Amino acid sequence: MSRSKILMEKYFKQQSFIDSDIGSFNNLVEKEISGIINENKDIEPTIIPQNIDSFKIRFDRIWVTKPEITEADGSKRNIYPAEARLRKITYSAPIFVEVSAHINDVQRESLTTQIGNLPIMLKSNNCHLSKLSREELISKGEDPEDPGGYFIINGTEKVLVHIEDLAPNRVLVEKDTTSPNKFTGKIFSERGSFKIPHTLKKMNDGIFYLSFTRVKKIPIIMVIKALGLLKDEDIMKFISSDKTADEVVINLYEFVTVKAEEEAIDYIARKIGITQTKEIRIERMSEILDKYLLPHLGTEKKDRIYKAYNLCKFLKKYILVSNKELPLDDKDHYMNKKLKLSGDLLSDLLRVNFKVLIGDLLYNFQRIVKRGKFPSIKAIIREKLLTQRIDSAMATGNWVGGRKGISQRIQRLNFLETLSHLQRVVSPLSASQENFEARALHSTHLGRLCPIETPEGTNIGLRKNLSLLTSISGNSSEEEVMKSLSNLGMKTVKL
């Protein structure tokens, strides 16, 4: 037996095809779900009883247990996948949360309650099958060769297909035939449920314009000044190389009279049509800059200066590419792509539906307060709401963000087809459009995507499959990366 064959056999004995997907789901349960709770930690109702000054509900901790079933007589016991298939029920585990009520900043009520059920991926850490031996799997009615990596919803086996998307928080400069400068700079800034496109273009007047959310075509120099980088000399220092100096000077000269942050913020507010008094204009515009401008860098006032530095870098790259000093970015290069696995997709679903649960909780609380009563937290949390919304999305495949066909019934015609379906990667581009470049085989697909397995016809190149030995890295902690870089001698920019 050749060495390569021995290595391959050893690899597949220790690794599974779908380890990355299972790892993604484990990461959701262990880390992501706590992050979603922290984003919505404190809830403050607008209508509170008259005899108190402040009231807030705080979510302290969240965790997911292992799958169980509640029988008709109210008893609870563990459930295994084989039983869930036969009884046409969902293989899911309860989500518990520790929640407390604070009256006038003093904790009054604290309890642990169930807020819903989360479908559990087979063979993940929260699945009863995860640590079982071959013999134990057979005794539980499972095929020992079955890789797992799918869910059981109302007795039907469902797989969440991987979604291929452009990598967020990465500056891409590409050709644009509609722009006077023939180039467009783009960055998709992603933080939690936000994914905000930012666009940079140079117009005929030589001025660079930035657009994001409702802020359309605002001179980028004014945005940089509004973020606190006011001195023209400092802006020049962060943008300029000898090759870019002339183009930057034109932009700086145009707005040389602006010397204060408030003046720049007010200019942008008036440009986008905020018509109230100056104080309100500045307040509303400051909120837009903090929340929706490059949110991945932070959403606090202290993060503004780092956003200014990053806009300078963005502008510098745009000028160098348009002057042919740097090559154009290739958005089909796999370095500029991100794969959303089961954990990422469920995280999106949970984030949106958790906000719906909070809205419902506030409505129930305020409705009871209006009647002159003071409700307990237990009475206002509807646990079925979250469960129904998650199960509905998993059963129909209709996901948040208007995506369809995310959850699919697993194909069981033969074993290879099942493995193929668990490895599926789908591009969000429309099958009816031509998109020749997106459909073509790219050199960076080598070792990552199978060059052969794609359907004939309208979906060619848009539905792909991972290669046999592909493993997908998860998100790494920014703090750890920054720590390693500072240990290597990196210094943070300070003026």
HUVEN-V57865 format. One line per field, one symbol per residue. ss: DSSP state (A for helix, B for strand, O for the rest). Layout:
ss=???
This chain:
ss=OOAAAAAAAAAAAAOOOOAAAAAAAAAAAAAAAAAAAAAOOBBOOOOOOOOOOOBBBBBBBBBBOOOBBBOOOOOBBBOOAAAAAAOOOOOBBBBBBBBBBBBOOBBBBBBBBBBBBBBOOOOOOOOOOOOOOAAAAAAOOOOOOOOOOOBBBOOBBBBBOBBBBBOOOOOBBBBOOOOOOOBBBBBBBBBOOBBBBBBBBBOOOOOBBBBBOOBBBBBAAAAAAAOOOOOAAAAAAAAOOOOOAAAAAAAAAAOOOOOOAAAAAAAAAAAOOOOOOAAAAAAAAAAAAAAAOOAAAOOOAAAAAAAAAAAAAAAAAAAAAAOOOOOOOOOOOAAABBBBOAAAAAAAAAAAAAAAAAAAAAAAAAAAAAOOOOOOAAAAOOAAAAAAAAAAAAAAOOOAAAOOOOBBBOOOOOAAAAAAAAOBBBBOOOOOOOOAAAAOOOAAAOOOBOOOOOOOOOOOOOBBBBOOOOOOOOOOOAAAAAAAAAAOOOOOOOO
